[in-house]
């Protein structure tokens, strides 16, 4: 590694970290540039453990020594700057002390990713990065094997998703699906029973579904506002609902994922 002190924001190489709070900018810049941002020493360690390769690091001086053993094997710049300067660059206070620009791993084909799985989760058009990260944490903690995301679902490797997941998005296998109905054909051809979580006439109680659960199940979760699309519900083998009380009709999608995964564990 090469320690590079920075005193201004004009130095080449800092572009990866500019405007991290601008979601539209990052949505374009990061996938196109083949990078994602790992925030905090813990998440950086998990990224490296998953085999991901850094291309640079941005760190406050007091955090440099703790990151040095992780970065020494890599021939990369480690930019070191005072907190106020780094806040001007990124757009927020780096209270976790360090960021790493990581090379994105190539997405694996769906059939390869799920070939040995028994429980998978499909995220359809979920736009809130916090929810995406929380679902990945539930998947990691409650024993599902993989996550598939639709083309318009939020990026699991967006900084906030990675942070909320506590780095679980770097451990759980995931890839992108095509749109319906082709998505359903790909998953069903691998032997999965599509269980859509939705409020719909004739939906099966989650407890009853869990009592006689198919061997291979794909839990399908929909967007925060509208829930699952008509196409997703039509493609499902079973529509499943979580019974609610006190006039509440549904849970937040991240909470619903945890309940369903626990029931089907």
Backbone as CSV, one residue per row, in Angstrom:
resi,resn,N_x,N_y,N_z,CA_x,CA_y,CA_z,C_x,C_y,C_z
1,UNK,0.852,-1.189,0.000,0.000,0.000,0.000,0.884,1.235,0.000
2,UNK,0.331,2.351,-0.457,1.053,3.609,-0.496,0.244,4.649,0.268
3,UNK,0.753,5.129,1.380,0.064,6.145,2.159,0.218,7.487,1.453
4,UNK,-0.925,8.128,1.170,-0.931,9.382,0.421,-1.652,10.437,1.246
5,UNK,-0.914,11.326,1.945,-1.586,12.414,2.669,-2.251,13.372,1.678
6,UNK,-3.453,13.827,2.004,-4.140,14.786,1.144,-4.452,16.052,1.935
7,UNK,-4.214,17.186,1.279,-4.486,18.481,1.899,-5.520,19.282,1.118
8,UNK,-5.894,18.781,-0.070,-6.931,19.426,-0.874,-7.676,18.349,-1.637
9,UNK,-8.730,18.733,-2.307,-9.608,17.748,-2.955,-9.382,17.634,-4.458
10,UNK,-8.303,18.217,-4.962,-8.043,18.187,-6.401,-7.160,17.026,-6.823
11,UNK,-6.685,16.261,-5.882,-5.785,15.161,-6.212,-6.516,14.093,-7.030
12,UNK,-5.923,13.645,-8.146,-6.519,12.543,-8.913,-6.634,11.288,-8.046
13,UNK,-7.713,10.552,-8.249,-7.938,9.332,-7.496,-9.018,9.452,-6.448
14,UNK,-9.416,10.698,-6.140,-10.440,10.895,-5.128,-11.855,10.857,-5.704
15,UNK,-11.975,10.714,-7.021,-13.295,10.767,-7.656,-14.233,9.687,-7.129
16,UNK,-13.688,8.537,-6.755,-14.535,7.443,-6.279,-15.323,7.822,-5.030
17,UNK,-14.827,8.805,-4.290,-15.425,9.138,-2.993,-16.227,10.436,-3.019
18,UNK,-16.305,11.063,-4.162,-16.947,12.373,-4.218,-18.477,12.240,-4.219
19,UNK,-19.135,12.999,-3.338,-20.594,13.048,-3.332,-21.258,11.728,-2.985
20,UNK,-20.831,11.095,-1.903,-21.388,9.776,-1.563,-22.847,9.843,-1.126
21,UNK,-23.340,11.021,-0.760,-24.748,11.143,-0.360,-25.676,11.417,-1.540
22,UNK,-25.110,11.595,-2.728,-25.916,11.853,-3.926,-26.294,10.513,-4.543
23,UNK,-27.501,10.031,-4.224,-27.897,8.686,-4.620,-27.942,8.516,-6.134
24,UNK,-28.457,9.507,-6.835,-28.554,9.386,-8.289,-27.172,9.321,-8.926
25,UNK,-26.247,10.140,-8.423,-24.879,10.104,-8.930,-24.254,8.740,-8.695
26,UNK,-24.402,8.206,-7.476,-23.771,6.940,-7.158,-24.394,5.780,-7.926
27,UNK,-25.710,5.866,-8.156,-26.402,4.805,-8.888,-25.839,4.670,-10.300
28,UNK,-25.400,5.791,-10.863,-24.803,5.784,-12.196,-23.316,5.474,-12.139
29,UNK,-22.621,6.136,-11.222,-21.166,6.069,-11.174,-20.638,4.714,-10.750
30,UNK,-21.233,4.129,-9.716,-20.618,2.942,-9.137,-20.702,1.710,-10.034
31,UNK,-21.899,1.300,-10.483,-21.912,0.115,-11.368,-21.148,0.348,-12.669
32,UNK,-21.288,1.557,-13.248,-20.589,1.838,-14.504,-19.077,1.803,-14.323
33,UNK,-18.627,2.245,-13.150,-17.201,2.242,-12.871,-16.696,0.950,-12.276
34,UNK,-17.594,-0.004,-12.088,-17.194,-1.293,-11.552,-16.731,-1.240,-10.111
35,UNK,-17.350,-0.353,-9.308,-16.922,-0.233,-7.923,-18.114,-0.172,-6.988
36,UNK,-17.834,-0.397,-5.717,-18.775,-0.079,-4.650,-17.962,0.421,-3.473
37,UNK,-18.633,1.041,-2.508,-17.955,1.629,-1.362,-18.233,0.794,-0.107
38,UNK,-17.169,0.350,0.535,-17.267,-0.354,1.813,-16.925,0.628,2.928
39,UNK,-17.805,0.745,3.900,-17.654,1.739,4.957,-17.421,1.054,6.300
40,UNK,-16.353,1.442,6.981,-15.937,0.983,8.308,-14.964,-0.185,8.185
41,UNK,-14.119,-0.303,9.206,-13.140,-1.374,9.206,-13.780,-2.743,9.174
42,UNK,-14.901,-2.912,9.886,-15.573,-4.206,9.935,-16.058,-4.632,8.557
43,UNK,-16.691,-3.716,7.839,-17.206,-4.046,6.513,-16.060,-4.276,5.536
44,UNK,-15.008,-3.485,5.634,-13.841,-3.690,4.765,-13.249,-5.069,4.994
45,UNK,-13.153,-5.492,6.249,-12.640,-6.836,6.546,-13.522,-7.911,5.910
46,UNK,-14.838,-7.727,5.989,-15.741,-8.719,5.400,-15.614,-8.744,3.876
47,UNK,-15.417,-7.579,3.278,-15.226,-7.536,1.830,-13.968,-8.288,1.425
48,UNK,-12.892,-8.065,2.150,-11.642,-8.763,1.845,-11.787,-10.263,2.080
49,UNK,-12.501,-10.646,3.152,-12.715,-12.065,3.438,-13.521,-12.743,2.338
50,UNK,-14.393,-11.970,1.670,-15.188,-12.512,0.570,-14.398,-12.577,-0.737
51,UNK,-13.146,-12.118,-0.707,-12.306,-12.171,-1.899,-12.381,-10.944,-2.769
52,UNK,-13.049,-9.891,-2.290,-13.135,-8.666,-3.070,-11.828,-7.888,-2.974
53,UNK,-11.526,-7.145,-4.020,-10.223,-6.479,-4.134,-10.403,-4.964,-4.058
54,UNK,-9.667,-4.285,-3.161,-9.776,-2.824,-3.083,-8.993,-2.139,-4.199
55,UNK,-9.434,-0.933,-4.570,-8.603,-0.143,-5.485,-8.069,1.122,-4.823
56,UNK,-8.654,1.511,-3.686,-8.080,2.580,-2.874,-8.816,2.616,-1.546
57,UNK,-8.241,3.354,-0.596,-8.855,3.533,0.718,-8.776,5.003,1.080
58,UNK,-9.809,5.481,1.782,-9.858,6.852,2.293,-10.022,6.754,3.807
59,UNK,-9.112,7.376,4.565,-9.106,7.134,6.000,-8.688,8.381,6.770
60,UNK,-9.254,8.529,7.951,-8.799,9.555,8.871,-7.501,9.086,9.539
61,UNK,-6.629,10.022,9.932,-5.308,9.627,10.466,-5.376,8.648,11.625
62,UNK,-6.334,8.812,12.531,-6.372,7.969,13.723,-6.774,6.525,13.426
63,UNK,-7.297,6.264,12.221,-7.712,4.910,11.856,-6.676,4.196,10.974
64,UNK,-5.628,4.886,10.612,-4.677,4.318,9.659,-4.002,3.057,10.195
65,UNK,-3.533,3.091,11.433,-2.793,1.948,11.967,-3.651,0.688,12.038
66,UNK,-4.946,0.852,12.346,-5.804,-0.337,12.444,-6.056,-0.969,11.077
67,UNK,-5.999,-0.164,10.015,-6.231,-0.690,8.669,-4.954,-1.163,7.981
68,UNK,-3.836,-0.743,8.504,-2.567,-1.048,7.833,-2.365,-2.552,7.593
69,UNK,-2.604,-3.433,8.566,-2.396,-4.868,8.296,-3.293,-5.415,7.181
70,UNK,-4.487,-4.820,7.012,-5.393,-5.287,5.967,-4.936,-4.852,4.588
71,UNK,-4.368,-3.652,4.492,-4.066,-3.056,3.196,-2.641,-3.310,2.710
72,UNK,-1.752,-3.709,3.602,-0.354,-3.879,3.203,-0.152,-4.853,2.050
73,UNK,-0.985,-5.912,1.902,-0.764,-6.820,0.759,-1.121,-6.219,-0.601
74,UNK,-1.783,-5.049,-0.628,-2.295,-4.508,-1.887,-1.472,-3.303,-2.350
75,UNK,-1.229,-3.248,-3.635,-0.494,-2.126,-4.231,-1.496,-1.031,-4.617
76,UNK,-2.002,-0.347,-3.601,-3.053,0.648,-3.804,-2.746,1.902,-2.992
77,UNK,-3.313,3.059,-3.377,-3.170,4.263,-2.549,-4.114,4.227,-1.349
78,UNK,-3.610,4.667,-0.212,-4.419,4.851,0.991,-4.378,6.344,1.299
79,UNK,-5.485,7.031,0.967,-5.545,8.475,1.130,-5.875,8.805,2.578
80,UNK,-5.082,9.681,3.190,-5.246,10.047,4.592,-5.512,11.546,4.672
81,UNK,-6.627,11.911,5.323,-6.978,13.321,5.444,-7.724,13.614,6.721
82,UNK,-7.727,14.863,7.114,-8.412,15.270,8.331,-9.936,15.164,8.151
83,UNK,-10.676,14.972,9.243,-12.126,14.756,9.153,-12.882,15.824,8.374
84,UNK,-12.577,17.099,8.586,-13.314,18.167,7.902,-13.100,18.105,6.397
85,UNK,-11.879,17.784,5.978,-11.585,17.693,4.546,-12.324,16.511,3.922
86,UNK,-12.324,15.381,4.618,-13.004,14.203,4.081,-14.520,14.407,4.045
87,UNK,-15.054,15.145,5.000,-16.485,15.453,4.979,-16.835,16.323,3.769
88,UNK,-15.963,17.265,3.426,-16.192,18.088,2.233,-16.189,17.243,0.968
89,UNK,-15.355,16.228,0.949,-15.267,15.352,-0.221,-16.483,14.445,-0.351
90,UNK,-16.830,13.764,0.738,-17.869,12.728,0.675,-19.279,13.265,0.864
91,UNK,-19.420,14.383,1.581,-20.737,14.947,1.843,-21.313,14.583,3.191
92,UNK,-20.549,13.870,4.019,-21.048,13.531,5.352,-19.870,13.252,6.279
93,UNK,-20.159,13.220,7.584,-19.133,12.990,8.583,-18.727,11.521,8.610
94,UNK,-17.474,11.263,8.370,-16.963,9.890,8.331,-16.723,9.392,9.758
95,UNK,-17.791,9.228,10.520,-17.603,8.859,11.915,-17.111,7.427,12.077
96,UNK,-17.227,6.614,11.024,-16.687,5.253,11.088,-15.229,5.195,10.648
97,UNK,-14.695,6.321,10.212,-13.253,6.472,10.068,-12.623,6.074,8.761
98,UNK,-13.239,5.169,8.003,-12.568,4.665,6.811,-13.575,4.234,5.754
99,UNK,-13.196,4.423,4.503,-13.946,3.951,3.349,-12.976,3.251,2.411
100,UNK,-13.459,2.254,1.711,-12.657,1.606,0.673,-13.463,1.532,-0.608
101,UNK,-12.858,1.946,-1.705,-13.448,1.731,-3.027,-13.043,0.334,-3.469
102,UNK,-14.040,-0.537,-3.614,-13.794,-1.946,-3.920,-14.213,-2.263,-5.355
103,UNK,-13.462,-3.130,-6.013,-13.864,-3.624,-7.327,-15.080,-4.537,-7.165
104,UNK,-16.114,-4.298,-7.980,-17.294,-5.157,-7.939,-16.970,-6.535,-8.511
105,UNK,-17.361,-7.586,-7.803,-17.217,-8.927,-8.401,-18.258,-9.112,-9.507
106,UNK,-17.941,-9.934,-10.462,-18.890,-10.224,-11.539,-20.088,-10.983,-10.981
107,UNK,-21.291,-10.643,-11.454,-22.491,-11.356,-11.027,-22.526,-12.740,-11.666
108,UNK,-22.903,-13.718,-10.857,-22.966,-15.095,-11.349,-24.303,-15.360,-12.035
109,UNK,-24.352,-16.311,-12.957,-25.632,-16.696,-13.566,-26.587,-17.234,-12.502
110,UNK,-27.885,-16.988,-12.690,-28.878,-17.400,-11.693,-28.845,-18.903,-11.468
111,UNK,-28.840,-19.676,-12.532,-28.915,-21.127,-12.362,-27.720,-21.684,-11.598
112,UNK,-26.564,-21.093,-11.821,-25.363,-21.516,-11.093,-25.462,-21.147,-9.617
113,UNK,-25.974,-19.954,-9.337,-26.036,-19.459,-7.965,-26.970,-20.293,-7.094
114,UNK,-28.079,-20.752,-7.666,-29.099,-21.428,-6.856,-29.086,-22.948,-7.020
115,UNK,-28.095,-23.481,-7.675,-28.111,-24.915,-8.001,-28.147,-25.795,-6.755
116,UNK,-27.496,-25.389,-5.676,-27.461,-26.205,-4.460,-28.284,-25.592,-3.322
117,UNK,-29.056,-24.564,-3.607,-29.803,-23.863,-2.553,-31.117,-24.579,-2.242
118,UNK,-31.624,-24.348,-1.022,-32.937,-24.852,-0.612,-33.901,-23.716,-0.286
119,UNK,-33.384,-22.632,0.253,-34.191,-21.460,0.569,-33.551,-20.249,-0.089
120,UNK,-34.306,-19.547,-0.915,-33.807,-18.317,-1.508,-34.854,-17.218,-1.327
121,UNK,-34.419,-15.993,-1.476,-35.300,-14.834,-1.351,-35.205,-14.019,-2.636
122,UNK,-36.364,-13.619,-3.155,-36.422,-12.778,-4.353,-36.952,-11.412,-3.948
123,UNK,-36.221,-10.356,-4.306,-36.623,-8.983,-4.006,-37.098,-8.318,-5.288
124,UNK,-38.388,-7.997,-5.321,-38.957,-7.363,-6.511,-39.106,-5.858,-6.289
125,UNK,-38.294,-5.091,-6.988,-38.440,-3.629,-7.072,-38.419,-2.930,-5.709
126,UNK,-37.692,-3.462,-4.741,-37.546,-2.777,-3.455,-36.573,-1.622,-3.647
127,UNK,-37.004,-0.421,-3.338,-36.219,0.768,-3.681,-35.464,1.355,-2.498
128,UNK,-35.809,0.981,-1.286,-35.169,1.538,-0.093,-33.924,0.713,0.242
129,UNK,-32.756,1.357,0.192,-31.513,0.636,0.437,-31.424,0.108,1.865
130,UNK,-32.069,0.796,2.813,-32.090,0.310,4.187,-32.821,-1.027,4.271
131,UNK,-33.953,-1.133,3.594,-34.696,-2.396,3.595,-33.897,-3.514,2.930
132,UNK,-33.236,-3.191,1.829,-32.433,-4.208,1.149,-31.343,-4.729,2.083
133,UNK,-30.650,-3.814,2.756,-29.602,-4.235,3.675,-30.138,-5.056,4.826
134,UNK,-31.283,-4.640,5.385,-31.873,-5.373,6.510,-32.313,-6.773,6.085
135,UNK,-32.841,-6.910,4.881,-33.244,-8.236,4.392,-32.030,-9.142,4.243
136,UNK,-30.944,-8.612,3.710,-29.734,-9.427,3.582,-29.238,-9.889,4.954
137,UNK,-29.364,-9.026,5.958,-28.938,-9.435,7.302,-29.821,-10.571,7.825
138,UNK,-31.123,-10.483,7.560,-32.017,-11.572,7.954,-31.693,-12.858,7.211
139,UNK,-31.417,-12.747,5.928,-31.053,-13.926,5.133,-29.816,-14.599,5.719
140,UNK,-28.809,-13.793,6.047,-27.578,-14.356,6.602,-27.822,-14.996,7.966
141,UNK,-28.610,-14.321,8.803,-28.799,-14.795,10.158,-29.786,-15.932,10.307
142,UNK,-30.741,-16.037,9.359,-31.824,-17.008,9.509,-31.760,-18.143,8.492
143,UNK,-30.675,-18.196,7.737,-30.367,-19.434,7.053,-30.810,-19.607,5.620
144,UNK,-31.207,-18.544,4.915,-31.452,-18.717,3.482,-30.106,-18.793,2.753
145,UNK,-30.143,-19.281,1.525,-28.900,-19.581,0.811,-28.491,-18.538,-0.212
146,UNK,-29.447,-17.747,-0.711,-29.112,-16.788,-1.762,-30.240,-15.769,-1.896
147,UNK,-29.922,-14.657,-2.529,-30.894,-13.606,-2.826,-30.842,-13.302,-4.312
148,UNK,-32.024,-13.175,-4.919,-32.138,-12.754,-6.310,-32.886,-11.427,-6.330
149,UNK,-32.404,-10.470,-7.115,-33.048,-9.159,-7.167,-33.463,-8.856,-8.605
150,UNK,-34.631,-8.232,-8.737,-35.152,-7.902,-10.063,-34.401,-6.705,-10.644
151,UNK,-34.557,-6.449,-11.944,-33.780,-5.384,-12.577,-33.953,-4.005,-11.953
152,UNK,-35.133,-3.703,-11.388,-35.360,-2.365,-10.833,-35.229,-2.311,-9.314
153,UNK,-34.733,-3.366,-8.726,-34.491,-3.370,-7.284,-33.246,-2.538,-6.968
154,UNK,-33.239,-1.921,-5.792,-32.087,-1.127,-5.363,-30.824,-1.980,-5.315
155,UNK,-29.703,-1.330,-5.488,-28.398,-1.987,-5.552,-27.981,-2.502,-4.172
156,UNK,-27.819,-3.816,-4.006,-27.363,-4.333,-2.711,-25.988,-3.826,-2.300
157,UNK,-25.172,-3.393,-3.257,-23.835,-2.914,-2.934,-23.769,-1.398,-2.767
158,UNK,-24.915,-0.723,-2.754,-24.906,0.689,-2.405,-24.444,0.815,-0.953
159,UNK,-23.721,1.881,-0.648,-23.064,2.023,0.654,-24.012,1.801,1.821
160,UNK,-25.212,2.378,1.763,-26.146,2.244,2.881,-26.641,0.804,3.039
161,UNK,-26.879,0.126,1.921,-27.290,-1.285,2.002,-26.213,-2.125,2.674
162,UNK,-24.974,-1.912,2.256,-23.868,-2.676,2.827,-23.753,-2.410,4.322
163,UNK,-23.878,-1.130,4.700,-23.717,-0.757,6.103,-24.838,-1.334,6.966
164,UNK,-26.094,-1.183,6.518,-27.225,-1.690,7.304,-27.153,-3.205,7.437
165,UNK,-26.668,-3.864,6.419,-26.551,-5.331,6.466,-25.396,-5.791,7.343
166,UNK,-24.594,-4.843,7.846,-23.378,-5.177,8.610,-22.433,-6.042,7.772
167,UNK,-22.422,-5.777,6.468,-21.544,-6.510,5.574,-22.102,-7.827,5.079
168,UNK,-23.353,-8.156,5.455,-23.917,-9.437,5.032,-24.079,-9.540,3.516
169,UNK,-24.263,-8.407,2.835,-24.387,-8.464,1.381,-23.089,-8.940,0.737
170,UNK,-22.007,-8.904,1.492,-20.730,-9.379,0.979,-20.531,-10.867,1.261
171,UNK,-21.424,-11.446,2.058,-21.327,-12.864,2.405,-22.397,-13.713,1.733
172,UNK,-23.582,-13.150,1.556,-24.706,-13.897,0.990,-24.599,-13.885,-0.539
173,UNK,-24.626,-15.031,-1.186,-24.607,-15.049,-2.649,-25.847,-14.344,-3.216
174,UNK,-25.643,-13.498,-4.223,-26.782,-12.829,-4.846,-26.455,-12.516,-6.301
175,UNK,-27.524,-12.335,-7.063,-27.379,-11.909,-8.440,-28.703,-11.316,-8.904
176,UNK,-28.730,-10.807,-10.129,-29.950,-10.191,-10.668,-30.713,-11.165,-11.559
177,UNK,-32.038,-11.096,-11.407,-32.964,-11.869,-12.234,-33.375,-11.067,-13.457
178,UNK,-33.850,-11.732,-14.494,-34.566,-11.016,-15.551,-35.966,-10.643,-15.065
179,UNK,-36.717,-9.924,-15.870,-38.096,-9.581,-15.512,-38.996,-10.809,-15.585
180,UNK,-40.210,-10.674,-14.962,-41.238,-11.690,-15.111,-41.734,-11.643,-16.562
181,UNK,-42.221,-12.754,-17.115,-42.342,-14.089,-16.494,-41.079,-14.936,-16.623
182,UNK,-40.059,-14.417,-17.331,-38.853,-15.221,-17.523,-38.195,-15.557,-16.188
183,UNK,-38.268,-14.628,-15.227,-37.683,-14.875,-13.908,-38.301,-16.111,-13.272
184,UNK,-39.615,-16.215,-13.352,-40.299,-17.369,-12.758,-39.870,-18.667,-13.437
185,UNK,-39.731,-18.627,-14.747,-39.331,-19.838,-15.469,-37.940,-20.298,-15.043
186,UNK,-37.026,-19.335,-14.844,-35.660,-19.686,-14.433,-35.664,-20.342,-13.059
187,UNK,-36.415,-19.763,-12.121,-36.415,-20.274,-10.747,-37.168,-21.601,-10.661
188,UNK,-38.310,-21.697,-11.334,-39.080,-22.938,-11.276,-38.365,-24.088,-11.966
189,UNK,-37.625,-23.777,-13.007,-36.900,-24.844,-13.708,-35.819,-25.458,-12.827
190,UNK,-35.393,-24.712,-11.790,-34.417,-25.236,-10.829,-35.095,-25.994,-9.693
191,UNK,-36.437,-26.116,-9.762,-37.157,-26.906,-8.780,-37.673,-26.147,-7.579
192,UNK,-37.741,-24.811,-7.683,-38.205,-24.013,-6.554,-39.703,-23.750,-6.620
193,UNK,-40.324,-23.792,-5.453,-41.714,-23.414,-5.254,-41.730,-21.927,-4.950
194,UNK,-42.445,-21.143,-5.762,-42.498,-19.691,-5.569,-43.583,-19.352,-4.553
195,UNK,-43.168,-18.808,-3.409,-44.095,-18.403,-2.361,-44.076,-16.884,-2.261
196,UNK,-45.137,-16.245,-2.740,-45.222,-14.786,-2.766,-45.860,-14.279,-1.486
197,UNK,-45.187,-13.393,-0.760,-45.773,-12.780,0.431,-46.618,-11.594,-0.001
198,UNK,-47.930,-11.725,0.170,-48.834,-10.678,-0.310,-50.183,-10.789,0.371
199,UNK,-50.908,-9.673,0.386,-52.306,-9.662,0.811,-53.142,-9.925,-0.423
200,UNK,-53.746,-11.082,-0.497,-54.518,-11.435,-1.685,-55.586,-12.440,-1.293
201,UNK,-56.726,-12.419,-1.995,-57.770,-13.418,-1.718,-57.216,-14.829,-1.870
202,UNK,-57.568,-15.683,-0.927,-57.120,-17.067,-0.996,-55.698,-17.304,-0.517
203,UNK,-55.038,-16.272,0.042,-53.668,-16.446,0.526,-53.629,-17.446,1.681
204,UNK,-52.553,-18.184,1.758,-52.363,-19.213,2.776,-51.648,-18.601,3.974
205,UNK,-52.115,-18.915,5.168,-51.466,-18.480,6.403,-50.021,-19.012,6.443
206,UNK,-49.083,-18.150,6.831,-47.674,-18.547,6.871,-47.461,-19.783,7.745
207,UNK,-48.152,-19.865,8.876,-48.001,-21.025,9.742,-48.414,-22.316,9.062
208,UNK,-49.525,-22.261,8.327,-49.985,-23.454,7.608,-49.011,-23.830,6.496
209,UNK,-48.481,-22.837,5.806,-47.509,-23.110,4.744,-46.245,-23.733,5.330
210,UNK,-45.790,-23.202,6.472,-44.571,-23.710,7.095,-44.740,-25.130,7.618
211,UNK,-45.973,-25.520,7.939,-46.216,-26.862,8.471,-46.013,-27.946,7.423
212,UNK,-46.109,-27.583,6.154,-45.931,-28.564,5.078,-45.166,-27.899,3.940
213,UNK,-43.986,-27.409,4.265,-43.241,-26.581,3.328,-42.554,-27.437,2.262
214,UNK,-42.569,-27.003,1.014,-41.842,-27.733,-0.034,-40.337,-27.758,0.252
215,UNK,-39.654,-28.686,-0.365,-38.226,-28.855,-0.102,-37.426,-27.633,-0.533
216,UNK,-37.770,-27.049,-1.677,-37.037,-25.876,-2.181,-38.040,-24.733,-2.349
217,UNK,-37.793,-23.635,-1.651,-38.744,-22.521,-1.633,-38.023,-21.218,-1.971
218,UNK,-38.673,-20.420,-2.817,-38.240,-19.053,-3.099,-39.284,-18.104,-2.527
219,UNK,-38.918,-17.324,-1.530,-39.809,-16.340,-0.919,-39.721,-15.054,-1.717
220,UNK,-40.846,-14.576,-2.208,-40.864,-13.385,-3.068,-41.419,-12.214,-2.274
221,UNK,-40.628,-11.132,-2.197,-40.992,-9.945,-1.426,-41.106,-8.740,-2.352
222,UNK,-42.126,-7.903,-2.112,-42.392,-6.790,-3.008,-41.998,-5.440,-2.458
223,UNK,-42.227,-4.408,-3.263,-41.793,-3.053,-2.938,-42.555,-2.497,-1.745
224,UNK,-41.983,-1.449,-1.145,-42.482,-0.905,0.100,-43.895,-0.353,-0.012
225,UNK,-44.198,0.320,-1.100,-45.502,0.952,-1.223,-46.569,0.047,-1.818
226,UNK,-46.276,-0.508,-2.989,-47.287,-1.255,-3.742,-47.262,-2.752,-3.494
227,UNK,-46.243,-3.257,-2.825,-46.141,-4.696,-2.657,-45.756,-5.377,-3.959
228,UNK,-46.102,-6.630,-4.078,-45.737,-7.386,-5.272,-46.588,-6.972,-6.468
229,UNK,-45.983,-7.040,-7.633,-46.701,-6.745,-8.867,-47.689,-7.855,-9.196
230,UNK,-48.639,-7.561,-10.075,-49.587,-8.584,-10.525,-48.849,-9.735,-11.195
231,UNK,-47.774,-9.404,-11.924,-47.013,-10.446,-12.615,-46.351,-11.402,-11.638
232,UNK,-45.829,-10.853,-10.536,-45.180,-11.707,-9.538,-46.194,-12.614,-8.851
233,UNK,-47.361,-12.058,-8.516,-48.398,-12.861,-7.861,-48.922,-13.937,-8.803
234,UNK,-49.086,-13.580,-10.069,-49.565,-14.560,-11.040,-48.568,-15.704,-11.232
235,UNK,-47.289,-15.400,-11.085,-46.264,-16.423,-11.281,-46.111,-17.336,-10.075
236,UNK,-46.646,-16.937,-8.921,-46.430,-17.679,-7.677,-47.157,-19.016,-7.677
237,UNK,-46.566,-20.002,-7.048,-47.237,-21.275,-6.809,-48.180,-21.166,-5.613
238,UNK,-47.782,-20.358,-4.619,-48.610,-20.123,-3.438,-48.459,-18.666,-3.028
239,UNK,-49.574,-18.028,-2.682,-49.523,-16.704,-2.073,-49.656,-16.897,-0.572
240,UNK,-48.720,-16.339,0.174,-48.631,-16.556,1.618,-48.801,-15.221,2.331
241,UNK,-49.511,-15.241,3.438,-49.703,-14.022,4.209,-49.325,-14.253,5.672
242,UNK,-48.821,-13.213,6.311,-48.506,-13.258,7.732,-49.729,-12.762,8.490
243,UNK,-50.354,-13.582,9.342,-51.554,-13.133,10.052,-51.217,-11.971,10.989
244,UNK,-52.076,-10.943,10.971,-51.839,-9.717,11.734,-53.012,-9.459,12.677
245,UNK,-52.780,-8.598,13.653,-53.830,-8.240,14.593,-53.950,-6.743,14.767
246,UNK,-54.957,-6.328,15.542,-55.157,-4.928,15.925,-55.314,-3.995,14.721
247,UNK,-55.890,-4.508,13.645,-56.156,-3.674,12.485,-54.961,-3.355,11.621
248,UNK,-53.830,-3.953,11.928,-52.626,-3.750,11.109,-52.666,-4.746,9.958
249,UNK,-52.461,-4.261,8.725,-52.596,-5.188,7.594,-51.286,-5.845,7.178
250,UNK,-50.152,-5.211,7.485,-48.897,-5.808,7.019,-47.722,-5.242,7.805
251,UNK,-46.565,-5.886,7.644,-45.317,-5.440,8.242,-44.451,-4.744,7.206
252,UNK,-43.491,-3.969,7.681,-42.422,-3.496,6.812,-41.775,-4.695,6.118
253,UNK,-41.361,-4.506,4.880,-40.889,-5.640,4.083,-39.676,-6.318,4.714
254,UNK,-38.795,-5.555,5.358,-37.636,-6.174,6.000,-38.072,-7.017,7.193
255,UNK,-39.031,-6.500,7.992,-39.551,-7.280,9.112,-40.270,-8.525,8.621
256,UNK,-41.039,-8.391,7.543,-41.750,-9.538,6.982,-40.774,-10.623,6.522
257,UNK,-39.646,-10.203,5.953,-38.660,-11.192,5.512,-38.129,-12.001,6.687
258,UNK,-37.880,-11.319,7.813,-37.369,-12.009,8.991,-38.390,-13.000,9.547
259,UNK,-39.652,-12.577,9.612,-40.703,-13.469,10.117,-40.825,-14.706,9.219
260,UNK,-40.857,-14.492,7.904,-41.024,-15.614,6.991,-39.825,-16.558,7.034
261,UNK,-38.628,-16.006,7.076,-37.449,-16.858,7.118,-37.385,-17.643,8.421
262,UNK,-37.788,-17.021,9.521,-37.793,-17.740,10.795,-38.799,-18.885,10.750
263,UNK,-39.989,-18.609,10.201,-41.021,-19.645,10.136,-40.580,-20.819,9.263
264,UNK,-39.804,-20.552,8.239,-39.407,-21.599,7.291,-38.003,-22.121,7.558
265,UNK,-37.420,-21.783,8.690,-36.026,-22.133,8.964,-35.829,-23.649,8.970
